[in-house]
Structure formats: C-alpha cells, structure tokens
Amino acid sequence: MTGNPIERAARGVVLDSLRQGPRAVPEMPRAWPVTRALLRAVVTRLAMEGAVERVPGSAQRLRLTEKGRRMAFRDSGLHRP
C-alpha cells in the first residue's frame, strides 16, 4: 500500500464494508473521492495479499479471509473480544 491518502481511504472502505459481511464492489459505500474503479483496484490488491476472496457460487460477492479480518480490526483500531 502506498502512502496515498485516497488509496488508504479506499482500503478502509473495502475492509470496513466487508467486515460487515460479504458484498460486491457496487454495494460498497462510495465516499468522495473514492471511485468504484479505485475500490476495484484495492480489492484486487487485497485479493493478491490474501485478505479477500470470492464467495463460492458468486461471481461478484467478496468476503474477508481470516487475514483480512485481522487487517480490518487492526486498521479500525478495534480489538477482538
């Protein structure tokens, strides 16, 4: 991940959105200036890192892996009970 604040914001949107449950990129919040194209690029990067995966039987829905859940909690400042 670069130091670009827009990319960091997009990464936060993806991780937080998927922390709430599986969804497709178009279902993720689109806060300015985070575009759908940037969300897709971030999803691709997170998939390459092993943090997200496709939901079986769905071409578009994504979910967090265990690694992704750890990243989402760490990035949000939340701690597991």
HELIX and SHEET records of a PDB file:
HELIX    1   1 PRO A    5  ARG A   19  1                                  15    
HELIX    2   2 VAL A   25  GLU A   27  5                                   3    
HELIX    3   3 ARG A   36  MET A   48  1                                  13    
HELIX    4   4 GLU A   66  SER A   76  1                                  11    
SHEET    1   A 2 VAL A  52  ARG A  54  0                                        
SHEET    2   A 2 LEU A  62  LEU A  64 -1                                        
END                                                                             
